[in-house]
């Protein structure tokens, strides 16, 4: 603004217990044709807002007025009252503001018409800058998007198209602000989690495991499992610390104990469920020393991992000793042994067939064509509407992938046999 807001001669009683919306409903808009709510008042939390109404000229947002009996300058000049927190000095001449397009102008509203003036005010009043920013942060978190996604110019243009107040109120949020807001939300929720953990009736059981991200961050997920006061099982993620040092048992234990202490639950810790990595043996010893119990007695083996090893023992039946070594944490089932199993076992032969189909576009398209041809001959409309299925290739590091491969192969059994015979006939014709 080029000058301080003009003090209106109209005297209004300042709002006391009524909320902001009701306060604006009481405003005598008939006495101020051509004016709307200031587009910046909703995004400001200054202490002075409680003393009046901030309005602006619809065609020039640099012309702002205070309609109240106590504006900031008047409070200081007449009563020597300023910001009680001491963070704001007594008012001085306001700085020049750059004019921006008003919402009424964008919507082509005539604010001299009481009805259109009301529409402009309702549009301004409905938009809450902080709520908008919280929604953006929530979207970034839940979609697991990059913090910089909020700075995408096309996304921002979309927001501004949907509501011009996003630009007018400077509601766009930068990546560093998103990071700061997320940390704030984390700290706010951590206090509630502490309360829940403190009031849990039984022991709190812990599980942790490591994972390396694509950009080489070594992270350890630490989770807590317990029954709440209603007897319902609850799982909470307590932390995701990064290990910048060697992944020794000592270093792992240090991070785990630090997270447990940050929640004040070291006296309620129960049992730990971990995989068979040898560094977890050392980690449990150190955790036990720090928390006052025998680490080995509090450790449970991951049942899913044991079951996985049991199935491998059946598949690798030619080498039962390798299975026993693996249970103890010695990874002797190397790639060579796994490849040997693939060549000899029935599931291994299926893997070779699936891999051959998966890597060939022409064979994949042939498999789809066989399915569509069979479906088209059916009298059942539901069958004719079916979509063709592709094979599922198994991955060694994904435990259930072999099961998914077998299940899909059983669904496609007839078509895989037809595919095999067609390919064999084609090959026999060539030789």
Secondary structure, 3 states (H helix, E strand, C coil): CCCCCEECCCCCCCCCCCCHHHHHHCCCHHHCCCEEECCCHHHCCCHHHHHCEEEEECCEEEEEEEECCCCHHHHHHHHCCCCCCCCCCCCCCCCCCCCCCCHHHHCCCCCCCHHHHHHHHHHHHHCCHHHHHHHHHHHHHHCCCCHHHHHCHHHHHHHHHHCCHHHHCCCCCCHHHHHHHHHHHHHHHHHHHHHHHHHCCCCEEEEEEEEECCCCCEEEEEEEEEECCCCCEEEEEEEEEECCCCCCHHHHHHHHHHHHHHCCCHHHEEEEEECCCHHHHHHHHHHHHHHCCCHHHHEEECHHHHHHHHHHHHHCCCCHHHHHHHHCCCCCCCHHHHHHHHHHCHHHHHHHHHHHHHCCHHHHHHHHHHHHHHHHCCCCHHHHCCCCCCCCCCCCCCCCHHHHHHHHHHHCHHHHHHHHHHHHHHHHHHC
